[in-house]
Amino acid sequence: MIKLLKLSVALFALTSLPTGAANGSTSSTPASTASTSDAKALDLVRKLEKNSRGETFNGEMTMTVTHGTNVRKLGIRVWSRGKELALVRILEPARDKGTGNLRVKNDLWQYLPRVEKTVKVPSSLLFQSWMGSDFSNDDLVKSTSLERDYVHRYLGEEKIGEVAAAKIEGAPKPDAKIVWGKITLWVTPKDGALVEQDFYTEAGKLVKRLKGADHKTFGKYTIPTKLTMENLNHENSNTEIVYTKVEFDRPLGDEVFTLKELEKRLP
């Protein structure tokens, strides 16, 4: 069963950067030794997570996975409620249709329709590739919380391309179950919408970069409707997500986040 799972998850909230900000506003306490986040950084991180989740989220997206000359596309639908409930189903292509993930609190399951099996995903596979993409299982179901799992410090503002962005550095808390040694975030100063996020190993190597573009506002939430995750260990390896349907704060009952719904045959 685990062998099948590894085949499936090999299948969405993530170079040295300057230590100071463009305007010279920096913190004198390294993120790796601070015990609590500074207030400005924490406020922006909370806005970022609220933007990505809302009270509930219901959306559809296309995912394009590029590895060298190999390109594949997926159609995906996502439902989430709060920070502990999420359901992801693949709509297309036909060979993957119905494959999905369900997260309930700290538990994660995956349904494999071709073999009609539901398997519980062990925590050791949480950060593995989702359907061969550059996103992980954790990226898709958002089991990691930026607010809960990292200590953040505000580093000022600088431009990412033509976008003015607040820069935040996050270091993992000692008890956090995450793989990154450090993350760096750039978000819009007013709304806390993601502009860019860098992921570093514990050795300090930059290995992944998430870029947000085409920002749009849906009610009180502002999000990038295009996300590109770049694998910096491999040339021309990236995964792009484009939202085609976005709906926040529509009531979603408990029945949505069940194994029965995960295993339900799609039309």
Contacts in CASP RR format, 6 or more apart in sequence:
PFRMAT RR
TARGET T0000
AUTHOR 0000-0000-0000
METHOD contacts of the structure
MODEL  1
MIKLLKLSVALFALTSLPTGAANGSTSSTPASTASTSDAKALDLVRKLEK
NSRGETFNGEMTMTVTHGTNVRKLGIRVWSRGKELALVRILEPARDKGTG
NLRVKNDLWQYLPRVEKTVKVPSSLLFQSWMGSDFSNDDLVKSTSLERDY
VHRYLGEEKIGEVAAAKIEGAPKPDAKIVWGKITLWVTPKDGALVEQDFY
TEAGKLVKRLKGADHKTFGKYTIPTKLTMENLNHENSNTEIVYTKVEFDR
PLGDEVFTLKELEKRLP
1 117 0 8 1.000
1 119 0 8 1.000
2 119 0 8 1.000
2 122 0 8 1.000
4 112 0 8 1.000
4 115 0 8 1.000
4 117 0 8 1.000
4 119 0 8 1.000
5 110 0 8 1.000
5 112 0 8 1.000
5 119 0 8 1.000
5 121 0 8 1.000
5 125 0 8 1.000
6 125 0 8 1.000
6 128 0 8 1.000
8 99 0 8 1.000
8 110 0 8 1.000
8 112 0 8 1.000
8 131 0 8 1.000
9 110 0 8 1.000
9 121 0 8 1.000
9 125 0 8 1.000
9 128 0 8 1.000
9 129 0 8 1.000
9 130 0 8 1.000
9 131 0 8 1.000
9 132 0 8 1.000
9 137 0 8 1.000
10 128 0 8 1.000
10 129 0 8 1.000
10 131 0 8 1.000
10 132 0 8 1.000
11 90 0 8 1.000
11 96 0 8 1.000
11 99 0 8 1.000
11 129 0 8 1.000
11 130 0 8 1.000
11 131 0 8 1.000
11 132 0 8 1.000
11 133 0 8 1.000
12 61 0 8 1.000
12 76 0 8 1.000
12 78 0 8 1.000
12 88 0 8 1.000
12 130 0 8 1.000
12 135 0 8 1.000
12 139 0 8 1.000
12 140 0 8 1.000
12 141 0 8 1.000
12 142 0 8 1.000
12 227 0 8 1.000
12 241 0 8 1.000
13 49 0 8 1.000
13 52 0 8 1.000
13 139 0 8 1.000
13 142 0 8 1.000
13 144 0 8 1.000
13 145 0 8 1.000
13 146 0 8 1.000
14 139 0 8 1.000
14 183 0 8 1.000
14 197 0 8 1.000
14 199 0 8 1.000
14 208 0 8 1.000
14 210 0 8 1.000
14 229 0 8 1.000
15 206 0 8 1.000
15 232 0 8 1.000
16 206 0 8 1.000
17 184 0 8 1.000
17 198 0 8 1.000
17 206 0 8 1.000
19 26 0 8 1.000
19 155 0 8 1.000
20 26 0 8 1.000
20 155 0 8 1.000
20 156 0 8 1.000
20 167 0 8 1.000
21 155 0 8 1.000
21 156 0 8 1.000
21 157 0 8 1.000
21 158 0 8 1.000
21 167 0 8 1.000
22 156 0 8 1.000
22 157 0 8 1.000
22 158 0 8 1.000
22 159 0 8 1.000
23 156 0 8 1.000
23 157 0 8 1.000
23 158 0 8 1.000
24 156 0 8 1.000
25 154 0 8 1.000
25 155 0 8 1.000
25 156 0 8 1.000
25 157 0 8 1.000
26 155 0 8 1.000
26 156 0 8 1.000
27 34 0 8 1.000
27 38 0 8 1.000
27 153 0 8 1.000
27 154 0 8 1.000
27 155 0 8 1.000
29 153 0 8 1.000
30 171 0 8 1.000
31 151 0 8 1.000
31 152 0 8 1.000
31 153 0 8 1.000
31 169 0 8 1.000
31 170 0 8 1.000
31 171 0 8 1.000
31 182 0 8 1.000
32 171 0 8 1.000
32 182 0 8 1.000
34 151 0 8 1.000
34 153 0 8 1.000
34 171 0 8 1.000
35 151 0 8 1.000
36 151 0 8 1.000
37 45 0 8 1.000
37 147 0 8 1.000
37 150 0 8 1.000
37 151 0 8 1.000
37 152 0 8 1.000
37 153 0 8 1.000
38 152 0 8 1.000
38 153 0 8 1.000
38 154 0 8 1.000
40 154 0 8 1.000
40 166 0 8 1.000
41 152 0 8 1.000
41 153 0 8 1.000
41 154 0 8 1.000
41 168 0 8 1.000
41 170 0 8 1.000
42 147 0 8 1.000
42 152 0 8 1.000
44 154 0 8 1.000
44 166 0 8 1.000
44 168 0 8 1.000
44 185 0 8 1.000
44 187 0 8 1.000
44 189 0 8 1.000
44 192 0 8 1.000
45 146 0 8 1.000
45 147 0 8 1.000
45 150 0 8 1.000
45 152 0 8 1.000
45 168 0 8 1.000
45 185 0 8 1.000
46 147 0 8 1.000
47 187 0 8 1.000
47 191 0 8 1.000
47 192 0 8 1.000
47 193 0 8 1.000
48 146 0 8 1.000
48 185 0 8 1.000
48 187 0 8 1.000
48 192 0 8 1.000
48 193 0 8 1.000
48 194 0 8 1.000
49 83 0 8 1.000
49 145 0 8 1.000
49 146 0 8 1.000
49 147 0 8 1.000
50 221 0 8 1.000
51 191 0 8 1.000
51 192 0 8 1.000
51 193 0 8 1.000
51 194 0 8 1.000
51 221 0 8 1.000
51 222 0 8 1.000
51 223 0 8 1.000
52 142 0 8 1.000
52 194 0 8 1.000
52 223 0 8 1.000
53 80 0 8 1.000
53 82 0 8 1.000
53 83 0 8 1.000
53 142 0 8 1.000
54 82 0 8 1.000
54 221 0 8 1.000
54 248 0 8 1.000
54 249 0 8 1.000
55 81 0 8 1.000
55 82 0 8 1.000
55 248 0 8 1.000
55 249 0 8 1.000
56 79 0 8 1.000
56 80 0 8 1.000
56 81 0 8 1.000
56 82 0 8 1.000
56 248 0 8 1.000
56 249 0 8 1.000
56 250 0 8 1.000
56 251 0 8 1.000
56 252 0 8 1.000
57 78 0 8 1.000
57 79 0 8 1.000
57 80 0 8 1.000
57 81 0 8 1.000
57 246 0 8 1.000
57 247 0 8 1.000
57 248 0 8 1.000
58 78 0 8 1.000
58 79 0 8 1.000
58 245 0 8 1.000
58 247 0 8 1.000
58 248 0 8 1.000
58 250 0 8 1.000
58 252 0 8 1.000
59 77 0 8 1.000
59 78 0 8 1.000
59 79 0 8 1.000
59 243 0 8 1.000
59 245 0 8 1.000
59 246 0 8 1.000
59 247 0 8 1.000
60 75 0 8 1.000
60 76 0 8 1.000
60 77 0 8 1.000
60 78 0 8 1.000
60 91 0 8 1.000
60 243 0 8 1.000
60 244 0 8 1.000
60 245 0 8 1.000
61 75 0 8 1.000
61 76 0 8 1.000
61 77 0 8 1.000
61 78 0 8 1.000
61 241 0 8 1.000
61 242 0 8 1.000
61 243 0 8 1.000
61 244 0 8 1.000
61 245 0 8 1.000
62 73 0 8 1.000
62 74 0 8 1.000
62 75 0 8 1.000
62 76 0 8 1.000
62 241 0 8 1.000
62 242 0 8 1.000
62 244 0 8 1.000
63 73 0 8 1.000
63 74 0 8 1.000
63 75 0 8 1.000
63 76 0 8 1.000
63 131 0 8 1.000
63 133 0 8 1.000
63 135 0 8 1.000
63 239 0 8 1.000
63 240 0 8 1.000
63 241 0 8 1.000
64 71 0 8 1.000
64 72 0 8 1.000
64 73 0 8 1.000
64 74 0 8 1.000
64 239 0 8 1.000
64 240 0 8 1.000
64 242 0 8 1.000
65 71 0 8 1.000
65 72 0 8 1.000
65 73 0 8 1.000
65 74 0 8 1.000
65 131 0 8 1.000
65 132 0 8 1.000
65 133 0 8 1.000
65 134 0 8 1.000
65 239 0 8 1.000
66 236 0 8 1.000
66 237 0 8 1.000
66 238 0 8 1.000
66 239 0 8 1.000
66 240 0 8 1.000
67 234 0 8 1.000
67 236 0 8 1.000
67 237 0 8 1.000
68 235 0 8 1.000
68 236 0 8 1.000
68 237 0 8 1.000
72 93 0 8 1.000
73 92 0 8 1.000
73 93 0 8 1.000
74 90 0 8 1.000
74 91 0 8 1.000
74 92 0 8 1.000
74 93 0 8 1.000
74 96 0 8 1.000
74 131 0 8 1.000
74 133 0 8 1.000
75 90 0 8 1.000
75 91 0 8 1.000
75 92 0 8 1.000
76 88 0 8 1.000
76 89 0 8 1.000
76 90 0 8 1.000
76 91 0 8 1.000
77 88 0 8 1.000
77 89 0 8 1.000
77 91 0 8 1.000
78 86 0 8 1.000
78 87 0 8 1.000
78 88 0 8 1.000
78 140 0 8 1.000
79 86 0 8 1.000
79 87 0 8 1.000
79 252 0 8 1.000
79 256 0 8 1.000
79 257 0 8 1.000
80 86 0 8 1.000
80 87 0 8 1.000
80 141 0 8 1.000
80 142 0 8 1.000
81 252 0 8 1.000
81 253 0 8 1.000
81 256 0 8 1.000
81 257 0 8 1.000
83 142 0 8 1.000
83 145 0 8 1.000
84 103 0 8 1.000
84 104 0 8 1.000
84 105 0 8 1.000
85 103 0 8 1.000
85 104 0 8 1.000
85 105 0 8 1.000
85 252 0 8 1.000
85 256 0 8 1.000
85 257 0 8 1.000
86 101 0 8 1.000
86 102 0 8 1.000
86 103 0 8 1.000
86 140 0 8 1.000
86 141 0 8 1.000
86 142 0 8 1.000
86 257 0 8 1.000
87 100 0 8 1.000
87 101 0 8 1.000
87 102 0 8 1.000
87 103 0 8 1.000
87 256 0 8 1.000
87 257 0 8 1.000
87 261 0 8 1.000
87 262 0 8 1.000
88 100 0 8 1.000
88 101 0 8 1.000
88 102 0 8 1.000
88 140 0 8 1.000
88 141 0 8 1.000
89 98 0 8 1.000
89 99 0 8 1.000
89 100 0 8 1.000
89 262 0 8 1.000
89 266 0 8 1.000
90 96 0 8 1.000
90 97 0 8 1.000
90 98 0 8 1.000
90 99 0 8 1.000
90 100 0 8 1.000
90 131 0 8 1.000
91 97 0 8 1.000
91 98 0 8 1.000
91 266 0 8 1.000
95 114 0 8 1.000
96 131 0 8 1.000
97 113 0 8 1.000
97 266 0 8 1.000
98 111 0 8 1.000
98 113 0 8 1.000
98 265 0 8 1.000
98 266 0 8 1.000
99 110 0 8 1.000
99 111 0 8 1.000
99 112 0 8 1.000
99 113 0 8 1.000
99 131 0 8 1.000
100 110 0 8 1.000
100 111 0 8 1.000
100 262 0 8 1.000
101 108 0 8 1.000
101 109 0 8 1.000
101 110 0 8 1.000
101 111 0 8 1.000
101 121 0 8 1.000
101 130 0 8 1.000
101 137 0 8 1.000
101 140 0 8 1.000
101 141 0 8 1.000
101 262 0 8 1.000
102 108 0 8 1.000
102 109 0 8 1.000
102 110 0 8 1.000
102 111 0 8 1.000
102 257 0 8 1.000
102 258 0 8 1.000
102 259 0 8 1.000
102 261 0 8 1.000
102 262 0 8 1.000
103 141 0 8 1.000
103 142 0 8 1.000
103 143 0 8 1.000
103 257 0 8 1.000
104 257 0 8 1.000
106 143 0 8 1.000
107 120 0 8 1.000
108 120 0 8 1.000
108 121 0 8 1.000
108 126 0 8 1.000
108 137 0 8 1.000
108 141 0 8 1.000
108 143 0 8 1.000
109 118 0 8 1.000
109 119 0 8 1.000
109 120 0 8 1.000
109 121 0 8 1.000
109 259 0 8 1.000
109 262 0 8 1.000
110 118 0 8 1.000
110 119 0 8 1.000
110 121 0 8 1.000
111 117 0 8 1.000
111 118 0 8 1.000
111 262 0 8 1.000
111 263 0 8 1.000
112 118 0 8 1.000
112 119 0 8 1.000
113 265 0 8 1.000
118 259 0 8 1.000
118 262 0 8 1.000
118 263 0 8 1.000
121 137 0 8 1.000
123 177 0 8 1.000
125 137 0 8 1.000
126 136 0 8 1.000
126 137 0 8 1.000
126 138 0 8 1.000
126 143 0 8 1.000
127 136 0 8 1.000
127 137 0 8 1.000
127 138 0 8 1.000
127 178 0 8 1.000
127 179 0 8 1.000
128 136 0 8 1.000
128 137 0 8 1.000
129 135 0 8 1.000
129 136 0 8 1.000
130 136 0 8 1.000
130 137 0 8 1.000
130 139 0 8 1.000
130 140 0 8 1.000
133 229 0 8 1.000
133 239 0 8 1.000
134 208 0 8 1.000
134 229 0 8 1.000
134 230 0 8 1.000
134 231 0 8 1.000
134 237 0 8 1.000
134 238 0 8 1.000
134 239 0 8 1.000
135 229 0 8 1.000
135 239 0 8 1.000
135 241 0 8 1.000
138 144 0 8 1.000
139 229 0 8 1.000
144 176 0 8 1.000
144 178 0 8 1.000
146 152 0 8 1.000
146 183 0 8 1.000
146 185 0 8 1.000
148 173 0 8 1.000
148 176 0 8 1.000
149 172 0 8 1.000
149 173 0 8 1.000
149 176 0 8 1.000
149 177 0 8 1.000
149 178 0 8 1.000
150 170 0 8 1.000
150 171 0 8 1.000
150 172 0 8 1.000
150 173 0 8 1.000
150 176 0 8 1.000
150 183 0 8 1.000
151 170 0 8 1.000
151 171 0 8 1.000
151 172 0 8 1.000
151 173 0 8 1.000
152 168 0 8 1.000
152 169 0 8 1.000
152 170 0 8 1.000
152 185 0 8 1.000
153 168 0 8 1.000
153 169 0 8 1.000
153 170 0 8 1.000
154 166 0 8 1.000
154 167 0 8 1.000
154 168 0 8 1.000
155 167 0 8 1.000
155 168 0 8 1.000
155 169 0 8 1.000
156 166 0 8 1.000
156 167 0 8 1.000
157 164 0 8 1.000
157 165 0 8 1.000
157 166 0 8 1.000
157 167 0 8 1.000
157 189 0 8 1.000
158 164 0 8 1.000
158 165 0 8 1.000
158 167 0 8 1.000
158 186 0 8 1.000
159 165 0 8 1.000
160 186 0 8 1.000
160 195 0 8 1.000
160 196 0 8 1.000
163 188 0 8 1.000
163 195 0 8 1.000
164 188 0 8 1.000
164 189 0 8 1.000
165 186 0 8 1.000
165 187 0 8 1.000
165 188 0 8 1.000
165 189 0 8 1.000
165 195 0 8 1.000
165 196 0 8 1.000
166 186 0 8 1.000
166 187 0 8 1.000
166 188 0 8 1.000
166 189 0 8 1.000
166 192 0 8 1.000
167 184 0 8 1.000
167 185 0 8 1.000
167 186 0 8 1.000
168 184 0 8 1.000
168 185 0 8 1.000
168 186 0 8 1.000
168 187 0 8 1.000
169 182 0 8 1.000
169 183 0 8 1.000
169 184 0 8 1.000
169 185 0 8 1.000
170 182 0 8 1.000
170 183 0 8 1.000
170 184 0 8 1.000
170 185 0 8 1.000
171 181 0 8 1.000
171 182 0 8 1.000
172 178 0 8 1.000
172 180 0 8 1.000
172 181 0 8 1.000
172 182 0 8 1.000
180 199 0 8 1.000
180 200 0 8 1.000
180 201 0 8 1.000
180 202 0 8 1.000
181 200 0 8 1.000
181 201 0 8 1.000
181 202 0 8 1.000
181 204 0 8 1.000
182 200 0 8 1.000
182 204 0 8 1.000
183 197 0 8 1.000
183 198 0 8 1.000
183 199 0 8 1.000
183 200 0 8 1.000
184 197 0 8 1.000
184 198 0 8 1.000
184 200 0 8 1.000
185 194 0 8 1.000
185 196 0 8 1.000
185 197 0 8 1.000
186 194 0 8 1.000
186 195 0 8 1.000
186 196 0 8 1.000
186 197 0 8 1.000
187 193 0 8 1.000
187 194 0 8 1.000
187 195 0 8 1.000
188 195 0 8 1.000
188 215 0 8 1.000
188 222 0 8 1.000
191 217 0 8 1.000
191 222 0 8 1.000
192 222 0 8 1.000
193 215 0 8 1.000
193 222 0 8 1.000
193 223 0 8 1.000
193 224 0 8 1.000
194 210 0 8 1.000
194 212 0 8 1.000
194 223 0 8 1.000
194 224 0 8 1.000
194 227 0 8 1.000
195 211 0 8 1.000
195 212 0 8 1.000
195 224 0 8 1.000
196 209 0 8 1.000
196 210 0 8 1.000
196 211 0 8 1.000
196 212 0 8 1.000
197 209 0 8 1.000
197 210 0 8 1.000
198 206 0 8 1.000
198 208 0 8 1.000
198 209 0 8 1.000
198 210 0 8 1.000
199 206 0 8 1.000
199 207 0 8 1.000
199 208 0 8 1.000
199 209 0 8 1.000
199 210 0 8 1.000
200 206 0 8 1.000
200 207 0 8 1.000
201 207 0 8 1.000
206 232 0 8 1.000
207 231 0 8 1.000
207 232 0 8 1.000
207 233 0 8 1.000
208 229 0 8 1.000
208 230 0 8 1.000
208 231 0 8 1.000
208 232 0 8 1.000
209 229 0 8 1.000
209 230 0 8 1.000
209 232 0 8 1.000
210 227 0 8 1.000
210 228 0 8 1.000
210 229 0 8 1.000
210 230 0 8 1.000
211 227 0 8 1.000
211 228 0 8 1.000
211 230 0 8 1.000
212 224 0 8 1.000
212 226 0 8 1.000
212 227 0 8 1.000
212 228 0 8 1.000
213 224 0 8 1.000
213 225 0 8 1.000
213 226 0 8 1.000
213 227 0 8 1.000
213 228 0 8 1.000
214 224 0 8 1.000
214 225 0 8 1.000
214 226 0 8 1.000
215 222 0 8 1.000
215 223 0 8 1.000
215 224 0 8 1.000
215 225 0 8 1.000
216 222 0 8 1.000
216 223 0 8 1.000
216 225 0 8 1.000
216 246 0 8 1.000
218 246 0 8 1.000
218 247 0 8 1.000
218 248 0 8 1.000
219 248 0 8 1.000
220 248 0 8 1.000
221 248 0 8 1.000
223 243 0 8 1.000
223 246 0 8 1.000
225 242 0 8 1.000
225 243 0 8 1.000
225 246 0 8 1.000
226 240 0 8 1.000
226 241 0 8 1.000
226 242 0 8 1.000
226 243 0 8 1.000
227 240 0 8 1.000
227 241 0 8 1.000
228 238 0 8 1.000
228 239 0 8 1.000
228 240 0 8 1.000
228 241 0 8 1.000
229 238 0 8 1.000
229 239 0 8 1.000
229 240 0 8 1.000
229 241 0 8 1.000
230 237 0 8 1.000
230 238 0 8 1.000
231 237 0 8 1.000
231 238 0 8 1.000
255 261 0 8 1.000
END
